[in-house]
Amino acid sequence: MSIENFGYKQQLKRGLSLTDLVIYGMIFMIPIAPFGVYGWVHADAQGMVPLAYFIGMVAMLFTALSYAQMSKAFPIAGSVYSYAQRGVHEHLGFIAGWVLLLDYLLIPPLLYIFSALALHHFFPAIPKLGWMLIFLVSATLVNLRGVTFTARVNKMFLIGELIVLALFLGLGFQALYGGMGNGELTLQPFYDPANFDLNLVMTAVSVAVLSFLGFDAISTLAEEVKGDPSRQVGRAALISLFLMGGIFILQTWLATDLATGMSFDSLDTAFYEIAAVARQSG
């Protein structure tokens, strides 16, 4: 089914592949997203951070499956706005569109804030507001160049984030099996009977799911996808969700076993404190 069936004319360039869509979703979710919220999730979940992320991933799976089905029925841009407008009622579509816009307006500032908090910790001479302005101007300039250029920049950022993550995993495993924390990967971060409290874990999940926000943005690119958008959008959403869920669980699992016995100076920088100790131990 083409967009002409919905009364539209193809005007956007179809230059994005399945890989581009997956990268777009991963960039929105950010492979190192747990770095910024780890301390808060750790505190709420009584140390069972990977459990909180696993539950969050399962919950988001239902959303991903829904988007996969809706993108087949309505392979057009607009995401949940188009789905609600076409599938339910135009008035509900109007409301959904404004909620979606609010979501996309809030996600970047949220990322800027977490990034500014982290960078200010390492470079205190630059104020947090200064870092946020740098991010805002840079993102604006990149988006003004168009979707193809943005896709290339996304790949560069994704590679950089994966390199940082790989460094943490390498140094972290070396430090862990060198005697830091629990001394090895254990199941305690997934279930600690002495501290398990379902209410607290679910509170932590409400914070952890912030790391999954954004993969739904893939559906806004339905009219810029090469091939069959009715299949590619849904596949990309599921692939990016499982990839990122696995990455989130692995890094928080390692960090939690490393953090055993540690106390944090600040919940905002807890992950960076673990990484710093791991680097020294490794």
Phi and psi in degrees as GROMACS dihedral restraints (atoms count N, CA, C in turn):
[ dihedral_restraints ]
;  ai    aj    ak    al  type     phi  dphi    fc
    3     4     5     6     1  -101.3    20    10
    4     5     6     7     1   168.7    20    10
    6     7     8     9     1   -69.6    20    10
    7     8     9    10     1   -19.5    20    10
    9    10    11    12     1   -61.7    20    10
   10    11    12    13     1   -28.1    20    10
   12    13    14    15     1   -66.3    20    10
   13    14    15    16     1   -16.5    20    10
   15    16    17    18     1  -107.5    20    10
   16    17    18    19     1    12.5    20    10
   18    19    20    21     1    87.4    20    10
   19    20    21    22     1    12.5    20    10
   21    22    23    24     1  -108.4    20    10
   22    23    24    25     1   159.6    20    10
   24    25    26    27     1  -112.9    20    10
   25    26    27    28     1   134.9    20    10
   27    28    29    30     1   -66.5    20    10
   28    29    30    31     1   112.8    20    10
   30    31    32    33     1  -122.8    20    10
   31    32    33    34     1   -22.6    20    10
   33    34    35    36     1   -84.7    20    10
   34    35    36    37     1   150.0    20    10
   36    37    38    39     1   -76.5    20    10
   37    38    39    40     1   126.1    20    10
   39    40    41    42     1   -87.4    20    10
   40    41    42    43     1    86.8    20    10
   42    43    44    45     1  -120.0    20    10
   43    44    45    46     1     5.3    20    10
   45    46    47    48     1  -103.1    20    10
   46    47    48    49     1   134.7    20    10
   48    49    50    51     1   -95.6    20    10
   49    50    51    52     1   175.9    20    10
   51    52    53    54     1   -59.3    20    10
   52    53    54    55     1   -40.5    20    10
   54    55    56    57     1   -61.1    20    10
   55    56    57    58     1   -41.9    20    10
   57    58    59    60     1   -61.2    20    10
   58    59    60    61     1   -40.2    20    10
   60    61    62    63     1   -66.1    20    10
   61    62    63    64     1   -42.9    20    10
   63    64    65    66     1   -63.0    20    10
   64    65    66    67     1   -43.4    20    10
   66    67    68    69     1   -63.0    20    10
   67    68    69    70     1   -40.1    20    10
   69    70    71    72     1   -60.1    20    10
   70    71    72    73     1   -45.3    20    10
   72    73    74    75     1   -65.4    20    10
   73    74    75    76     1   -39.7    20    10
   75    76    77    78     1   -67.0    20    10
   76    77    78    79     1   -38.3    20    10
   78    79    80    81     1   -64.7    20    10
   79    80    81    82     1   -41.2    20    10
   81    82    83    84     1   -63.9    20    10
   82    83    84    85     1   -38.5    20    10
   84    85    86    87     1   -81.8    20    10
   85    86    87    88     1   -30.7    20    10
   87    88    89    90     1    72.1    20    10
   88    89    90    91     1   113.8    20    10
   90    91    92    93     1   -57.7    20    10
   91    92    93    94     1   -29.1    20    10
   93    94    95    96     1  -105.0    20    10
   94    95    96    97     1    23.7    20    10
   96    97    98    99     1   -55.7    20    10
   97    98    99   100     1   -38.0    20    10
   99   100   101   102     1   -62.3    20    10
  100   101   102   103     1   -19.0    20    10
  102   103   104   105     1   -54.2    20    10
  103   104   105   106     1   -41.8    20    10
  105   106   107   108     1   -79.0    20    10
  106   107   108   109     1   -28.7    20    10
  108   109   110   111     1  -113.5    20    10
  109   110   111   112     1     2.3    20    10
  111   112   113   114     1   -53.8    20    10
  112   113   114   115     1   -46.9    20    10
  114   115   116   117     1   -58.9    20    10
  115   116   117   118     1   -40.8    20    10
  117   118   119   120     1   -70.6    20    10
  118   119   120   121     1   -39.8    20    10
  120   121   122   123     1   -67.4    20    10
  121   122   123   124     1   -40.5    20    10
  123   124   125   126     1   -60.3    20    10
  124   125   126   127     1   -43.1    20    10
  126   127   128   129     1   -66.7    20    10
  127   128   129   130     1   -43.1    20    10
  129   130   131   132     1   -72.5    20    10
  130   131   132   133     1   -37.0    20    10
  132   133   134   135     1   -89.7    20    10
  133   134   135   136     1     6.5    20    10
  135   136   137   138     1    55.6    20    10
  136   137   138   139     1    39.3    20    10
  138   139   140   141     1    91.4    20    10
  139   140   141   142     1    -9.4    20    10
  141   142   143   144     1   -91.7    20    10
  142   143   144   145     1    60.4    20    10
  144   145   146   147     1   -67.1    20    10
  145   146   147   148     1   -49.4    20    10
  147   148   149   150     1   -60.2    20    10
  148   149   150   151     1   -30.8    20    10
  150   151   152   153     1   -63.2    20    10
  151   152   153   154     1   -42.4    20    10
  153   154   155   156     1   -62.0    20    10
  154   155   156   157     1   -40.6    20    10
  156   157   158   159     1   -71.1    20    10
  157   158   159   160     1   -34.7    20    10
  159   160   161   162     1   -65.3    20    10
  160   161   162   163     1   -45.4    20    10
  162   163   164   165     1   -61.8    20    10
  163   164   165   166     1   -41.4    20    10
  165   166   167   168     1   -61.6    20    10
  166   167   168   169     1   -40.5    20    10
  168   169   170   171     1   -64.5    20    10
  169   170   171   172     1   -41.8    20    10
  171   172   173   174     1   -62.6    20    10
  172   173   174   175     1   -41.9    20    10
  174   175   176   177     1   -63.6    20    10
  175   176   177   178     1   -42.6    20    10
  177   178   179   180     1   -71.5    20    10
  178   179   180   181     1   -19.7    20    10
  180   181   182   183     1   -60.3    20    10
  181   182   183   184     1   -38.2    20    10
  183   184   185   186     1   -64.9    20    10
  184   185   186   187     1   -36.9    20    10
  186   187   188   189     1   -65.6    20    10
  187   188   189   190     1   -43.3    20    10
  189   190   191   192     1   -63.0    20    10
  190   191   192   193     1   -41.2    20    10
  192   193   194   195     1   -65.3    20    10
  193   194   195   196     1   -37.4    20    10
  195   196   197   198     1   -63.9    20    10
  196   197   198   199     1   -44.8    20    10
  198   199   200   201     1   -63.7    20    10
  199   200   201   202     1   -36.2    20    10
  201   202   203   204     1   -62.1    20    10
  202   203   204   205     1   -42.6    20    10
  204   205   206   207     1   -70.4    20    10
  205   206   207   208     1   -41.5    20    10
  207   208   209   210     1   -69.0    20    10
  208   209   210   211     1   -33.7    20    10
  210   211   212   213     1   -68.9    20    10
  211   212   213   214     1   -25.3    20    10
  213   214   215   216     1   -72.5    20    10
  214   215   216   217     1   -41.7    20    10
  216   217   218   219     1   -73.0    20    10
  217   218   219   220     1   -36.2    20    10
  219   220   221   222     1  -132.9    20    10
  220   221   222   223     1    80.8    20    10
  222   223   224   225     1   -78.2    20    10
  223   224   225   226     1    56.0    20    10
  225   226   227   228     1  -129.2    20    10
  226   227   228   229     1   160.6    20    10
  228   229   230   231     1   -69.0    20    10
  229   230   231   232     1   161.4    20    10
  231   232   233   234     1   120.4    20    10
  232   233   234   235     1   -16.9    20    10
  234   235   236   237     1    53.7    20    10
  235   236   237   238     1  -133.7    20    10
  237   238   239   240     1   -63.7    20    10
  238   239   240   241     1   -25.2    20    10
  240   241   242   243     1   -61.0    20    10
  241   242   243   244     1   -51.0    20    10
  243   244   245   246     1   -65.6    20    10
  244   245   246   247     1   -38.4    20    10
  246   247   248   249     1   -65.6    20    10
  247   248   249   250     1   -44.3    20    10
  249   250   251   252     1   -70.3    20    10
  250   251   252   253     1   -39.6    20    10
  252   253   254   255     1   -65.4    20    10
  253   254   255   256     1   -46.6    20    10
  255   256   257   258     1   -81.4    20    10
  256   257   258   259     1   -34.6    20    10
  258   259   260   261     1   -90.1    20    10
  259   260   261   262     1   -24.2    20    10
  261   262   263   264     1  -120.6    20    10
  262   263   264   265     1   -75.9    20    10
  264   265   266   267     1  -161.5    20    10
  265   266   267   268     1   147.7    20    10
  267   268   269   270     1   -63.5    20    10
  268   269   270   271     1   -30.8    20    10
  270   271   272   273     1   -68.4    20    10
  271   272   273   274     1   -40.2    20    10
  273   274   275   276     1   -67.2    20    10
  274   275   276   277     1   -34.3    20    10
  276   277   278   279     1   -62.0    20    10
  277   278   279   280     1   -39.7    20    10
  279   280   281   282     1   -61.2    20    10
  280   281   282   283     1   -46.3    20    10
  282   283   284   285     1   -64.6    20    10
  283   284   285   286     1   -45.5    20    10
  285   286   287   288     1   -61.4    20    10
  286   287   288   289     1   -37.1    20    10
  288   289   290   291     1   -62.3    20    10
  289   290   291   292     1   -42.4    20    10
  291   292   293   294     1   -69.5    20    10
  292   293   294   295     1   -37.3    20    10
  294   295   296   297     1   -65.0    20    10
  295   296   297   298     1   -41.4    20    10
  297   298   299   300     1   -62.3    20    10
  298   299   300   301     1   -43.2    20    10
  300   301   302   303     1   -61.8    20    10
  301   302   303   304     1   -40.7    20    10
  303   304   305   306     1   -62.9    20    10
  304   305   306   307     1   -40.1    20    10
  306   307   308   309     1   -58.9    20    10
  307   308   309   310     1   -49.8    20    10
  309   310   311   312     1   -71.5    20    10
  310   311   312   313     1   -23.0    20    10
  312   313   314   315     1   -77.3    20    10
  313   314   315   316     1   -31.4    20    10
  315   316   317   318     1   -86.4    20    10
  316   317   318   319     1   -29.6    20    10
  318   319   320   321     1   -60.6    20    10
  319   320   321   322     1   -51.4    20    10
  321   322   323   324     1   -59.2    20    10
  322   323   324   325     1   -46.1    20    10
  324   325   326   327     1   -60.2    20    10
  325   326   327   328     1   -35.7    20    10
  327   328   329   330     1   -61.9    20    10
  328   329   330   331     1   -42.4    20    10
  330   331   332   333     1   -67.1    20    10
  331   332   333   334     1   -40.2    20    10
  333   334   335   336     1   -61.2    20    10
  334   335   336   337     1   -40.1    20    10
  336   337   338   339     1   -65.3    20    10
  337   338   339   340     1   -48.4    20    10
  339   340   341   342     1   -62.5    20    10
  340   341   342   343     1   -41.0    20    10
  342   343   344   345     1   -66.7    20    10
  343   344   345   346     1   -40.4    20    10
  345   346   347   348     1   -64.0    20    10
  346   347   348   349     1   -39.4    20    10
  348   349   350   351     1   -61.7    20    10
  349   350   351   352     1   -42.6    20    10
  351   352   353   354     1   -68.5    20    10
  352   353   354   355     1   -47.7    20    10
  354   355   356   357     1   -68.5    20    10
  355   356   357   358     1   -34.5    20    10
  357   358   359   360     1   -64.1    20    10
  358   359   360   361     1   -30.1    20    10
  360   361   362   363     1   -64.3    20    10
  361   362   363   364     1   -36.5    20    10
  363   364   365   366     1   -89.7    20    10
  364   365   366   367     1   -30.1    20    10
  366   367   368   369     1  -127.6    20    10
  367   368   369   370     1    72.2    20    10
  369   370   371   372     1   -62.7    20    10
  370   371   372   373     1   -17.4    20    10
  372   373   374   375     1   -67.8    20    10
  373   374   375   376     1   -26.4    20    10
  375   376   377   378     1   -95.8    20    10
  376   377   378   379     1   121.0    20    10
  378   379   380   381     1   -65.4    20    10
  379   380   381   382     1   158.0    20    10
  381   382   383   384     1   -60.0    20    10
  382   383   384   385     1   -40.0    20    10
  384   385   386   387     1   -62.5    20    10
  385   386   387   388     1   -35.6    20    10
  387   388   389   390     1   -62.1    20    10
  388   389   390   391     1   -44.5    20    10
  390   391   392   393     1   -61.9    20    10
  391   392   393   394     1   -42.4    20    10
  393   394   395   396     1   -63.8    20    10
  394   395   396   397     1   -37.4    20    10
  396   397   398   399     1   -66.7    20    10
  397   398   399   400     1   -38.3    20    10
  399   400   401   402     1   -61.3    20    10
  400   401   402   403     1   -45.6    20    10
  402   403   404   405     1   -63.1    20    10
  403   404   405   406     1   -43.3    20    10
  405   406   407   408     1   -62.7    20    10
  406   407   408   409     1   -47.7    20    10
  408   409   410   411     1   -65.7    20    10
  409   410   411   412     1   -43.2    20    10
  411   412   413   414     1   -62.5    20    10
  412   413   414   415     1   -46.5    20    10
  414   415   416   417     1   -63.7    20    10
  415   416   417   418     1   -38.4    20    10
  417   418   419   420     1   -64.1    20    10
  418   419   420   421     1   -45.0    20    10
  420   421   422   423     1   -63.6    20    10
  421   422   423   424     1   -41.0    20    10
  423   424   425   426     1   -64.4    20    10
  424   425   426   427     1   -45.4    20    10
  426   427   428   429     1   -67.7    20    10
  427   428   429   430     1   -28.9    20    10
  429   430   431   432     1   -67.3    20    10
  430   431   432   433     1   -20.9    20    10
  432   433   434   435     1   -78.4    20    10
  433   434   435   436     1   -13.4    20    10
  435   436   437   438     1   109.6    20    10
  436   437   438   439     1   167.0    20    10
  438   439   440   441     1   -69.1    20    10
  439   440   441   442     1   -35.0    20    10
  441   442   443   444     1   -66.7    20    10
  442   443   444   445     1   -44.9    20    10
  444   445   446   447     1   -64.7    20    10
  445   446   447   448     1   -40.3    20    10
  447   448   449   450     1   -60.5    20    10
  448   449   450   451     1   -39.2    20    10
  450   451   452   453     1   -62.7    20    10
  451   452   453   454     1   -39.5    20    10
  453   454   455   456     1   -67.0    20    10
  454   455   456   457     1   -42.0    20    10
  456   457   458   459     1   -64.9    20    10
  457   458   459   460     1   -38.6    20    10
  459   460   461   462     1   -57.5    20    10
  460   461   462   463     1   -42.0    20    10
  462   463   464   465     1   -62.8    20    10
  463   464   465   466     1   -41.2    20    10
  465   466   467   468     1   -63.1    20    10
  466   467   468   469     1   -45.3    20    10
  468   469   470   471     1   -64.7    20    10
  469   470   471   472     1   -40.8    20    10
  471   472   473   474     1   -62.9    20    10
  472   473   474   475     1   -42.1    20    10
  474   475   476   477     1   -61.7    20    10
  475   476   477   478     1   -44.6    20    10
  477   478   479   480     1   -60.9    20    10
  478   479   480   481     1   -42.5    20    10
  480   481   482   483     1   -67.2    20    10
  481   482   483   484     1   -38.3    20    10
  483   484   485   486     1   -68.2    20    10
  484   485   486   487     1   -33.2    20    10
  486   487   488   489     1   -65.3    20    10
  487   488   489   490     1   -45.2    20    10
  489   490   491   492     1   -59.9    20    10
  490   491   492   493     1   -44.0    20    10
  492   493   494   495     1   -63.7    20    10
  493   494   495   496     1   -42.1    20    10
  495   496   497   498     1   -62.7    20    10
  496   497   498   499     1   -38.8    20    10
  498   499   500   501     1   -63.1    20    10
  499   500   501   502     1   -43.6    20    10
  501   502   503   504     1   -62.7    20    10
  502   503   504   505     1   -45.8    20    10
  504   505   506   507     1   -62.8    20    10
  505   506   507   508     1   -42.4    20    10
  507   508   509   510     1   -63.1    20    10
  508   509   510   511     1   -52.0    20    10
  510   511   512   513     1   -66.9    20    10
  511   512   513   514     1   -36.3    20    10
  513   514   515   516     1   -65.4    20    10
  514   515   516   517     1   -46.7    20    10
  516   517   518   519     1   -65.0    20    10
  517   518   519   520     1   -37.3    20    10
  519   520   521   522     1   -63.2    20    10
  520   521   522   523     1   -43.7    20    10
  522   523   524   525     1   -69.5    20    10
  523   524   525   526     1   -40.5    20    10
  525   526   527   528     1   -61.6    20    10
  526   527   528   529     1   -50.2    20    10
  528   529   530   531     1   -81.1    20    10
  529   530   531   532     1    -0.8    20    10
  531   532   533   534     1   -92.0    20    10
  532   533   534   535     1    -0.9    20    10
  534   535   536   537     1   119.0    20    10
  535   536   537   538     1    -5.1    20    10
  537   538   539   540     1   -74.3    20    10
  538   539   540   541     1   145.2    20    10
  540   541   542   543     1    62.9    20    10
  541   542   543   544     1  -128.1    20    10
  543   544   545   546     1   -79.1    20    10
  544   545   546   547     1    -9.4    20    10
  546   547   548   549     1    81.9    20    10
  547   548   549   550     1    -8.5    20    10
  549   550   551   552     1  -171.1    20    10
  550   551   552   553     1   166.0    20    10
  552   553   554   555     1   -69.1    20    10
  553   554   555   556     1   130.2    20    10
  555   556   557   558     1  -125.9    20    10
  556   557   558   559     1   171.6    20    10
  558   559   560   561     1   -89.5    20    10
  559   560   561   562     1    -1.9    20    10
  561   562   563   564     1   -58.0    20    10
  562   563   564   565     1   -37.7    20    10
  564   565   566   567     1   -65.2    20    10
  565   566   567   568     1   -18.4    20    10
  567   568   569   570     1   -93.2    20    10
  568   569   570   571     1   -32.4    20    10
  570   571   572   573     1  -156.7    20    10
  571   572   573   574     1   113.6    20    10
  573   574   575   576     1  -117.8    20    10
  574   575   576   577     1    97.9    20    10
  576   577   578   579     1   -57.7    20    10
  577   578   579   580     1   -26.0    20    10
  579   580   581   582     1   -73.3    20    10
  580   581   582   583     1   -24.6    20    10
  582   583   584   585     1  -122.5    20    10
  583   584   585   586     1     0.1    20    10
  585   586   587   588     1   -67.7    20    10
  586   587   588   589     1   129.3    20    10
  588   589   590   591     1  -145.0    20    10
  589   590   591   592     1   113.1    20    10
  591   592   593   594     1   -58.0    20    10
  592   593   594   595     1   -39.3    20    10
  594   595   596   597     1   -62.5    20    10
  595   596   597   598     1   -42.1    20    10
  597   598   599   600     1   -68.7    20    10
  598   599   600   601     1   -40.2    20    10
  600   601   602   603     1   -62.5    20    10
  601   602   603   604     1   -42.8    20    10
  603   604   605   606     1   -68.1    20    10
  604   605   606   607     1   -30.3    20    10
  606   607   608   609     1   -63.4    20    10
  607   608   609   610     1   -41.8    20    10
  609   610   611   612     1   -65.4    20    10
  610   611   612   613     1   -36.9    20    10
  612   613   614   615     1   -60.7    20    10
  613   614   615   616     1   -37.8    20    10
  615   616   617   618     1   -62.4    20    10
  616   617   618   619     1   -25.4    20    10
  618   619   620   621     1   -87.1    20    10
  619   620   621   622     1   -41.7    20    10
  621   622   623   624     1   -61.4    20    10
  622   623   624   625     1   -35.7    20    10
  624   625   626   627     1   -66.4    20    10
  625   626   627   628     1   -14.8    20    10
  627   628   629   630     1   -58.3    20    10
  628   629   630   631     1   -30.4    20    10
  630   631   632   633     1   -69.2    20    10
  631   632   633   634     1   -20.7    20    10
  633   634   635   636     1   -91.7    20    10
  634   635   636   637     1    -9.5    20    10
  636   637   638   639     1   -62.5    20    10
  637   638   639   640     1   135.7    20    10
  639   640   641   642     1   118.3    20    10
  640   641   642   643     1   -23.9    20    10
  642   643   644   645     1   -64.4    20    10
  643   644   645   646     1   -23.1    20    10
  645   646   647   648     1   -66.3    20    10
  646   647   648   649     1   -17.2    20    10
  648   649   650   651     1   -64.7    20    10
  649   650   651   652     1   -17.7    20    10
  651   652   653   654     1   -55.7    20    10
  652   653   654   655     1   -37.5    20    10
  654   655   656   657     1   -68.4    20    10
  655   656   657   658     1   -17.7    20    10
  657   658   659   660     1   -73.5    20    10
  658   659   660   661     1   -10.7    20    10
  660   661   662   663     1  -101.5    20    10
  661   662   663   664     1    15.7    20    10
  663   664   665   666     1   -57.3    20    10
  664   665   666   667     1   -30.5    20    10
  666   667   668   669     1   -91.7    20    10
  667   668   669   670     1     7.0    20    10
  669   670   671   672     1  -121.7    20    10
  670   671   672   673     1    14.0    20    10
  672   673   674   675     1   -96.6    20    10
  673   674   675   676     1   135.0    20    10
  675   676   677   678     1   -75.1    20    10
  676   677   678   679     1   146.8    20    10
  678   679   680   681     1    84.9    20    10
  679   680   681   682     1  -144.9    20    10
  681   682   683   684     1   -97.8    20    10
  682   683   684   685     1   102.9    20    10
  684   685   686   687     1   -64.0    20    10
  685   686   687   688     1   -25.7    20    10
  687   688   689   690     1   -65.4    20    10
  688   689   690   691     1   -23.3    20    10
  690   691   692   693     1  -102.1    20    10
  691   692   693   694     1   -39.6    20    10
  693   694   695   696     1   -66.0    20    10
  694   695   696   697     1   -40.4    20    10
  696   697   698   699     1   -63.3    20    10
  697   698   699   700     1   -48.1    20    10
  699   700   701   702     1   -64.9    20    10
  700   701   702   703     1   -41.9    20    10
  702   703   704   705     1   -62.4    20    10
  703   704   705   706     1   -43.1    20    10
  705   706   707   708     1   -63.6    20    10
  706   707   708   709     1   -40.4    20    10
  708   709   710   711     1   -62.1    20    10
  709   710   711   712     1   -44.8    20    10
  711   712   713   714     1   -69.2    20    10
  712   713   714   715     1   -42.6    20    10
  714   715   716   717     1   -62.5    20    10
  715   716   717   718     1   -47.3    20    10
  717   718   719   720     1   -65.0    20    10
  718   719   720   721     1   -37.1    20    10
  720   721   722   723     1   -63.8    20    10
  721   722   723   724     1   -48.2    20    10
  723   724   725   726     1   -68.5    20    10
  724   725   726   727     1   -39.5    20    10
  726   727   728   729     1   -60.7    20    10
  727   728   729   730     1   -50.0    20    10
  729   730   731   732     1   -70.1    20    10
  730   731   732   733     1   -36.7    20    10
  732   733   734   735     1   -60.3    20    10
  733   734   735   736     1   -44.4    20    10
  735   736   737   738     1   -62.8    20    10
  736   737   738   739     1   -41.7    20    10
  738   739   740   741     1   -64.9    20    10
  739   740   741   742     1   -43.7    20    10
  741   742   743   744     1   -61.9    20    10
  742   743   744   745     1   -46.0    20    10
  744   745   746   747     1   -64.4    20    10
  745   746   747   748     1   -43.2    20    10
  747   748   749   750     1   -62.8    20    10
  748   749   750   751     1   -49.0    20    10
  750   751   752   753     1   -68.6    20    10
  751   752   753   754     1   -36.1    20    10
  753   754   755   756     1   -76.0    20    10
  754   755   756   757     1   -29.7    20    10
  756   757   758   759     1   -62.6    20    10
  757   758   759   760     1   -49.8    20    10
  759   760   761   762     1   -61.9    20    10
  760   761   762   763     1   -46.5    20    10
  762   763   764   765     1   -61.6    20    10
  763   764   765   766     1   -38.9    20    10
  765   766   767   768     1   -68.7    20    10
  766   767   768   769     1   -41.0    20    10
  768   769   770   771     1   -68.1    20    10
  769   770   771   772     1   -33.3    20    10
  771   772   773   774     1   -68.5    20    10
  772   773   774   775     1   -33.6    20    10
  774   775   776   777     1   -80.6    20    10
  775   776   777   778     1    -5.9    20    10
  777   778   779   780     1   -56.4    20    10
  778   779   780   781     1   124.5    20    10
  780   781   782   783     1    90.4    20    10
  781   782   783   784     1    -6.7    20    10
  783   784   785   786     1   -89.1    20    10
  784   785   786   787     1   153.9    20    10
  786   787   788   789     1  -123.0    20    10
  787   788   789   790     1   140.5    20    10
  789   790   791   792     1   -97.0    20    10
  790   791   792   793     1   142.1    20    10
  792   793   794   795     1   -70.4    20    10
  793   794   795   796     1   -34.9    20    10
  795   796   797   798     1  -151.6    20    10
  796   797   798   799     1   138.6    20    10
  798   799   800   801     1   -66.9    20    10
  799   800   801   802     1   -26.2    20    10
  801   802   803   804     1   -65.7    20    10
  802   803   804   805     1   -30.7    20    10
  804   805   806   807     1  -117.7    20    10
  805   806   807   808     1    19.0    20    10
  807   808   809   810     1   -56.7    20    10
  808   809   810   811     1   -44.9    20    10
  810   811   812   813     1   -64.3    20    10
  811   812   813   814     1   -39.6    20    10
  813   814   815   816     1   -69.2    20    10
  814   815   816   817     1   -31.3    20    10
  816   817   818   819     1   -67.2    20    10
  817   818   819   820     1   -40.4    20    10
  819   820   821   822     1   -63.4    20    10
  820   821   822   823     1   -45.2    20    10
  822   823   824   825     1   -62.4    20    10
  823   824   825   826     1   -38.5    20    10
  825   826   827   828     1   -65.7    20    10
  826   827   828   829     1   -43.9    20    10
  828   829   830   831     1   -66.8    20    10
  829   830   831   832     1   -38.7    20    10
  831   832   833   834     1   -63.5    20    10
  832   833   834   835     1   -39.6    20    10
  834   835   836   837     1   -64.2    20    10
  835   836   837   838     1   -40.9    20    10
  837   838   839   840     1   -69.5    20    10
  838   839   840   841     1   -38.4    20    10
  840   841   842   843     1   -71.9    20    10
  841   842   843   844     1   -33.5    20    10
